[in-house]
Structures are given as C-alpha cells and as structure tokens.
Amino acid sequence: MKNILIFAGIAGIVSAIAIYFVSESAKSSSEDSYVTNNDIEAYDYIENTGRPTIV
C-alpha cells in the first residue's frame, strides 16, 4: 500500500510539472514568437553573405 501512495505522489508531481510547462508554452506561443517572411529573408541573407542586413 505504501508503494502505491509513493507512486501516486510521484505521478502527481510529474503531472503538475507537465501542466506548468504546457501552460507556459501556450503563453509564449503568441505573436511574440511568430516568424515573419522578413525574418526568414534576413536569416537567409546573413547565411549567404555573412553580413547582417541594414534595416
């Protein structure tokens, strides 16, 4: 019986941590992390020329 309670406690802690990380990733997946075409073009330019773009 004691082993079942220990396992249930560990499972509860793991699920709480998982819920926290899922909720945090949902907060950060707003437009702040959205990649635009300009971002992709700037990255490609830097990769191809080795120089940063002048914006």
Distance bins in CASP14 RR format, pairs under 12 A and 6 or more apart:
PFRMAT RR
TARGET T0000
AUTHOR 0000-0000-0000
RMODE 2
METHOD distances of the structure
MODEL  1
1 7 0 0 0 0 0 1 0 0 0 0 0
1 8 0 0 0 0 0 1 0 0 0 0 0
2 8 0 0 0 0 0 1 0 0 0 0 0
2 9 0 0 0 0 0 1 0 0 0 0 0
3 9 0 0 0 0 0 1 0 0 0 0 0
3 10 0 0 0 0 0 1 0 0 0 0 0
4 10 0 0 0 0 0 1 0 0 0 0 0
4 11 0 0 0 0 0 1 0 0 0 0 0
5 11 0 0 0 0 0 1 0 0 0 0 0
5 12 0 0 0 0 0 1 0 0 0 0 0
6 12 0 0 0 0 0 1 0 0 0 0 0
6 13 0 0 0 0 0 1 0 0 0 0 0
7 13 0 0 0 0 0 1 0 0 0 0 0
7 14 0 0 0 0 0 1 0 0 0 0 0
8 14 0 0 0 0 0 1 0 0 0 0 0
8 15 0 0 0 0 0 1 0 0 0 0 0
9 15 0 0 0 0 1 0 0 0 0 0 0
9 16 0 0 0 0 1 0 0 0 0 0 0
10 16 0 0 0 0 0 1 0 0 0 0 0
10 17 0 0 0 0 0 1 0 0 0 0 0
11 17 0 0 0 0 0 1 0 0 0 0 0
11 18 0 0 0 0 0 1 0 0 0 0 0
12 18 0 0 0 0 1 0 0 0 0 0 0
12 19 0 0 0 0 1 0 0 0 0 0 0
12 20 0 0 0 0 0 1 0 0 0 0 0
13 19 0 0 0 0 0 1 0 0 0 0 0
13 20 0 0 0 0 0 1 0 0 0 0 0
14 20 0 0 0 0 0 1 0 0 0 0 0
14 21 0 0 0 0 0 1 0 0 0 0 0
15 21 0 0 0 0 0 1 0 0 0 0 0
15 22 0 0 0 0 0 1 0 0 0 0 0
16 22 0 0 0 0 0 1 0 0 0 0 0
16 23 0 0 0 0 0 1 0 0 0 0 0
17 23 0 0 0 0 0 1 0 0 0 0 0
17 24 0 0 0 0 0 1 0 0 0 0 0
18 24 0 0 0 0 0 1 0 0 0 0 0
18 25 0 0 0 0 0 1 0 0 0 0 0
19 25 0 0 0 0 0 1 0 0 0 0 0
19 26 0 0 0 0 0 1 0 0 0 0 0
20 26 0 0 0 0 0 1 0 0 0 0 0
20 27 0 0 0 0 0 1 0 0 0 0 0
21 27 0 0 0 0 0 1 0 0 0 0 0
21 28 0 0 0 0 0 1 0 0 0 0 0
22 28 0 0 0 0 0 1 0 0 0 0 0
22 29 0 0 0 0 0 1 0 0 0 0 0
23 29 0 0 0 0 0 1 0 0 0 0 0
25 33 0 0 0 0 1 0 0 0 0 0 0
26 33 0 0 0 0 0 1 0 0 0 0 0
27 33 0 0 0 0 0 1 0 0 0 0 0
28 34 0 0 0 0 0 1 0 0 0 0 0
29 35 0 0 0 0 0 1 0 0 0 0 0
33 39 0 0 0 0 0 1 0 0 0 0 0
34 40 0 0 0 0 0 1 0 0 0 0 0
35 41 0 0 0 0 0 1 0 0 0 0 0
35 42 0 0 0 0 0 1 0 0 0 0 0
35 43 0 0 0 0 1 0 0 0 0 0 0
36 42 0 0 0 0 1 0 0 0 0 0 0
36 43 0 0 0 0 0 1 0 0 0 0 0
37 43 0 0 0 0 0 1 0 0 0 0 0
37 44 0 0 0 0 0 1 0 0 0 0 0
38 44 0 0 0 0 0 1 0 0 0 0 0
38 45 0 0 0 0 0 1 0 0 0 0 0
38 53 0 0 0 0 1 0 0 0 0 0 0
38 55 0 0 0 0 1 0 0 0 0 0 0
39 45 0 0 0 0 0 1 0 0 0 0 0
39 46 0 0 0 0 0 1 0 0 0 0 0
39 53 0 0 0 0 0 1 0 0 0 0 0
39 55 0 0 0 0 0 1 0 0 0 0 0
40 46 0 0 0 0 0 1 0 0 0 0 0
40 47 0 0 0 0 0 1 0 0 0 0 0
40 53 0 0 0 0 0 1 0 0 0 0 0
41 47 0 0 0 0 0 1 0 0 0 0 0
41 48 0 0 0 0 0 1 0 0 0 0 0
41 53 0 0 0 0 1 0 0 0 0 0 0
41 55 0 0 0 0 0 1 0 0 0 0 0
42 48 0 0 0 0 0 1 0 0 0 0 0
42 49 0 0 0 0 0 1 0 0 0 0 0
42 50 0 0 0 0 0 1 0 0 0 0 0
42 51 0 0 0 0 0 1 0 0 0 0 0
42 52 1 0 0 1 0 0 0 0 0 0 0
42 53 1 0 1 0 0 0 0 0 0 0 0
42 54 0 0 0 0 0 1 0 0 0 0 0
42 55 1 0 0 1 0 0 0 0 0 0 0
43 49 0 0 0 0 0 1 0 0 0 0 0
43 50 0 0 0 0 0 1 0 0 0 0 0
43 52 0 0 0 0 0 1 0 0 0 0 0
43 53 0 0 0 0 1 0 0 0 0 0 0
44 50 0 0 0 0 0 1 0 0 0 0 0
44 53 0 0 0 0 1 0 0 0 0 0 0
45 51 1 0 0 1 0 0 0 0 0 0 0
45 52 0 0 0 0 1 0 0 0 0 0 0
45 53 1 0 1 0 0 0 0 0 0 0 0
45 54 0 0 0 0 0 1 0 0 0 0 0
45 55 0 0 0 0 0 1 0 0 0 0 0
46 52 1 0 1 0 0 0 0 0 0 0 0
46 53 1 0 0 1 0 0 0 0 0 0 0
46 54 0 0 0 0 0 1 0 0 0 0 0
46 55 0 0 0 0 0 1 0 0 0 0 0
47 53 0 0 0 0 0 1 0 0 0 0 0
END
